[in-house]
Amino acid sequence: MNAHRSTFASLLIFLLLAGVSYGQVSVASVPQQLRQAEPPPASATAAELETTGDDLHARKYFADALDYYQAANAKASSARLLNKIGMMNLLLMRADAARKDFERALKIDPNYADAYNNLGAVEYQDHRLKPAIKRYQQAIALNPEFATYHSNLGTAFMERKEFDKAAAEYARALQIDPDVFEHRGSAGISARFPSPSDRARFHYVIAKTYAKAGNTERCLLYLTKAMEFGFKDIDRVYKEDEFATVRKDPRFAELMAKKQTIMQP
């Protein structure tokens, strides 16, 4: 993934963890914005307007960025620009407008994976998990090597309590990008946890994913988080094959020796 793709590749909220693509950005809470920039100049080219829009977006001037992307799209419409317009509408809490923008992007380019992912994020935000899963799967079919799509799909499966499917998608995301869970706050879709026990299970699933990948340090980090949220089945870590190597690490014994303290309410 190149630097530009990393910056502009996906949504929502790990308000806990969050993924919309052209960028994955949090839309947990964006206040009404006043314009901070001059209006788009009529003499500017579409490319110049888009570049300025990218800069304004990076500075979190979302309303201004929207103006520039719309002006650029009026001069030279493209799926890419419509996707960026949709992203700004999402960040400005205009989910219905964003949905239409992503759908328009797909009419121009039916193979635009980011737009499918972003539609999935809109569906997820609306608590429509089945359509969200379908959209993420469409994105993956077009670009199976993008970690965010897999982590977003895993999160949707997690909310449906389809834990094995969630773990498989998280494992694939981690295989593609070993840091995918560490930068989800700026690139990934947010998991909604109706209870501390659901959040605890999520952390345990991530710990198992890291254990399977051979990353003991992060496995232990997420085991700690699982215990902090009171994961009642934490002793499974002694039985499940994925943790076999982790169990040999002295840090594992040290962590589990503090289990009762960590899990105190």
Secondary structure, 3 states (H helix, E strand, C coil): CCHHHHHCCCCCCCCCCCCCCCCCCCCCCCCCCCCCCCCCCCCCCHHHHHHHHHHHHHCCCHHHHHHHHHHHHHHCCCHHHHHHHHHHHHHCCCHHHHHHHHHHHHHHCCCCHHHHHHHHHHHHHCCCHHHHHHHHHHHHHHCCCCHHHHHHHHHHHHHCCCHHHHHHHHHHHHHHCCCCCCCCCCCCCCCCCCCHHHHHHHHHHHHHHHHHHCCHHHHHHHHHHHHHCCCCCHHHHHCCHHHHHHHCCHHHHHHHHCHHHHCCC
